[in-house]
Structure formats: structure tokens, C-alpha cells
């Protein structure tokens, strides 16, 4: 009798983890953050509730980690390194490239629906909003800071510019337009934001 190999616990755990991510993102998009529960995520993912509590402390932890994974998957699909802004020596081109990838992500229903639900809840739920900023937004914004500082070192950006404020010239308008639906978001829009941010709007 041939002995069957022992089940690969690591693989099984990874399969469950991905099922939990998918269930959490789907639920928050369908019913909103307040009605999303660990129990509901467990049922949807086909796992026990204790499996979730073994890996995460709360539904917020599950959702935030699921978003990180979703962002990394999107970057890999686009042929980019997760959480990296290219440094080709051409700041405008690099910013336009990463903002175009951001537009693709924001318009992807799999990302957009749960992202809107979480963003809306973050406005009224201070703790979730703080975690959303700390765990998701700030690490991404720091990448812009690093790229702008690199441009400063190369003489492409004024030395007295604060990169953390400067990045808001193109990141914040995109976020506002997407969140409040004040207008369409597109490559042309984000390219224009970069041009305005880097070259200003006064006559040359």
C-alpha cells in the first residue's frame, strides 16, 4: 500500500488566507463595513471563525491586509514591483507612470467597491480611519516622498521644497475626484496634474 504524502499545512493555510481576503473584500463592498463581521467572512470563505481569529485580531485587520495584498497583485499584473516608484531620472515620466497605474487600480471594480466602502467608514469611524491611513496610505505616500527627495538630490526639484507637501499637489486631487466623483479620472487627467505640479500654472 502506497502511503499518501502528509497534507501540506502551509499550502492549505495559504489557500484559506486568500479565501478570507476575497470574502472580506466582497462582503464589505456588498453590505458595508458595519455589517461585515468575522462570522460572515468565515462563512463566505468556508473556514472556521477561529481560523480568522488565529491570524488576525479584528475584521479591520483582515480588510487592511487584504487591501495590501490586492495592491501587490495589481502591481504584479502590471509588471511592476509592489510598492515601488520607478526612478529613471525623469521625474515627470515616473510620476505619470505610477499615477496611471493608480488610475487603473481605482477603476478596477474588484478594488473600487470595497475601497469606497472602507473610505466612507473611515470618515466616521476614527479608529478605522487612523489605521487606514497608518497601514495603507502613509507607506504609499512615503514612496512619493522618497522619489521627490531623489529628484532633489539630482537637482530636478528645488532644495527648499517639502516633499510631503509637494506630493499632495498630484495625489490629493486624484483622491478627491475619485472619492467625491467630481469628474472622471483618466491618464490624461493625472498626466495634467503632474505637469501642473511640476511646472506651475503661471505664464513662463
C-alpha positions in Angstrom: 0.0 0.0 0.0 1.4 3.3 -1.0 1.5 5.8 1.8 -0.1 9.2 0.9 2.0 12.2 1.5 1.0 14.3 4.5 -1.1 17.3 3.7 0.9 20.5 3.2 -0.3 22.7 6.0 1.4 25.7 4.6 -0.4 25.4 1.3 -3.7 24.8 3.0 -3.2 27.9 5.1 -2.3 30.0 2.1 -5.5 28.8 0.3 -7.6 29.7 3.3 -5.9 33.0 3.7 -6.7 34.0 0.1 -10.3 32.8 0.5 -10.6 35.0 3.6 -9.2 38.0 1.8 -11.6 37.6 -1.1 -14.5 37.1 1.3 -13.7 40.1 3.3 -13.4 42.4 0.3 -16.5 41.1 -1.3 -18.6 41.5 1.9 -17.5 45.0 2.7 -18.4 46.0 -0.8 -21.8 44.4 -0.7 -23.0 45.3 2.8 -20.7 48.0 4.0 -18.1 47.9 6.8 -20.5 48.0 9.9 -22.4 44.9 8.6 -19.3 43.0 7.7 -18.5 40.5 10.5 -15.8 38.0 11.2 -18.5 35.4 11.3 -19.8 36.4 7.8 -16.3 36.4 6.4 -15.7 32.9 7.8 -18.9 31.6 6.3 -18.2 33.2 2.9 -14.6 31.9 2.9 -15.6 28.4 4.1 -13.4 28.4 7.2 -14.0 28.4 10.9 -14.3 31.7 12.8 -11.3 30.6 15.0 -9.1 30.3 11.9 -9.6 34.0 11.3 -9.0 35.0 14.9 -5.8 32.9 14.9 -4.3 35.1 12.2 -6.0 38.5 12.8 -7.3 40.4 15.8 -10.3 42.0 14.1 -12.2 42.4 10.8 -10.3 45.7 10.3 -7.0 43.8 10.4 -8.3 41.3 7.8 -9.6 44.0 5.5 -6.4 46.2 5.7 -4.2 43.2 5.0 -6.5 42.1 2.1 -6.1 45.5 0.6 -2.3 45.4 0.8 -2.4 42.0 -1.0 -4.8 43.4 -3.6 -2.4 46.3 -4.3 0.5 43.9 -4.6 -1.4 41.7 -7.0 -2.3 44.7 -9.2 1.3 45.8 -9.3 2.5 42.4 -10.3 -0.2 42.2 -13.0 1.0 45.5 -14.4 4.6 44.2 -14.4 5.7 46.5 -11.6 7.4 45.9 -8.3 4.8 46.2 -5.5 5.2 49.4 -3.6 7.8 50.9 -5.8 8.0 54.1 -7.8 10.5 53.9 -10.7 13.5 56.2 -10.8 14.5 56.5 -14.4 15.9 60.0 -13.9 12.9 61.6 -15.5 10.6 62.6 -12.6 7.6 63.6 -14.7 7.6 60.3 -16.6 8.0 58.3 -13.4 5.1 60.2 -11.6 2.9 59.8 -14.7 3.6 56.1 -14.8 2.7 55.4 -11.2 -0.4 57.6 -11.3 -1.6 55.9 -14.4 -1.3 52.6 -12.6 -3.2 54.1 -9.7 -6.0 55.1 -12.1 -6.2 51.5 -13.4 -6.5 50.3 -9.8 -9.1 52.9 -8.8 -11.3 51.9 -11.8 -11.0 48.2 -11.2 -14.3 47.1 -9.6 -12.7 44.5 -7.5 -10.7 47.3 -5.8 -13.1 50.2 -6.2 -16.2 48.8 -4.5 -14.6 47.7 -1.2 -12.2 50.7 -1.3 -15.2 53.1 -1.3 -16.9 51.3 1.5 -13.8 51.4 3.7 -13.0 55.1 2.8 -16.6 56.1 3.7 -16.4 54.2 7.0 -13.1 55.8 7.8 -14.6 59.2 7.7 -17.0 58.4 10.6 -15.0 55.6 12.4 -12.0 57.4 13.8 -10.1 54.3 14.7 -10.5 52.6 11.3 -9.7 55.9 9.6 -6.5 56.1 11.6 -5.5 52.5 10.8 -6.4 53.0 7.1 -4.0 56.0 6.9 -1.2 54.4 9.0 -1.2 51.0 7.4 -2.2 51.7 3.8 -1.9 55.3 2.8 1.3 56.5 4.6 3.6 53.7 3.3 2.4 54.6 -0.2 2.9 58.3 0.3 6.4 57.7 1.7 7.3 56.3 -1.7 6.5 59.6 -3.3 8.5 61.4 -0.6 11.5 59.2 -1.4 11.2 59.7 -5.2 10.9 63.5 -4.8 13.9 63.6 -2.5 15.8 61.6 -5.1 14.9 64.3 -7.6 16.0 67.0 -5.2 19.4 65.3 -4.8 19.7 65.2 -8.6 18.8 68.9 -8.9 15.4 68.3 -10.5 13.4 69.8 -7.6 14.1 72.9 -5.6 16.1 72.1 -2.4 13.7 74.1 -0.2 10.6 72.1 -1.3 8.9 69.8 1.4 8.3 66.6 -0.5 5.5 65.6 1.9 3.5 68.7 0.9 4.6 68.7 -2.7 3.2 65.2 -3.3 -0.3 66.4 -2.4 -0.3 68.5 -5.5 -1.0 65.5 -7.6 -2.1 62.7 -5.2 -4.8 64.7 -3.3 -6.7 66.0 -6.3 -6.9 62.4 -7.8 -8.1 61.1 -4.4 -10.7 63.8 -4.1 -12.0 63.4 -7.7 -12.3 59.7 -7.2 -13.9 59.8 -3.8 -16.4 62.6 -4.5 -16.9 61.8 -8.2 -16.4 65.4 -9.1 -15.1 64.4 -12.5 -13.7 61.4 -14.4 -10.3 60.1 -13.7 -8.1 59.2 -16.6 -4.5 59.1 -17.8 -4.9 62.5 -19.3 -6.1 63.9 -16.0 -3.2 62.5 -13.9 -0.7 63.5 -16.6 -2.0 67.0 -16.4 -1.8 67.0 -12.6 1.9 66.2 -12.9 2.5 68.9 -15.4 0.8 71.5 -13.3 2.5 70.4 -10.1 6.0 70.3 -11.6 5.7 73.4 -13.9 3.1 75.6 -12.2 0.3 77.5 -13.9 1.9 80.9 -14.2 3.0 82.1 -17.7 6.5 81.0 -18.5 
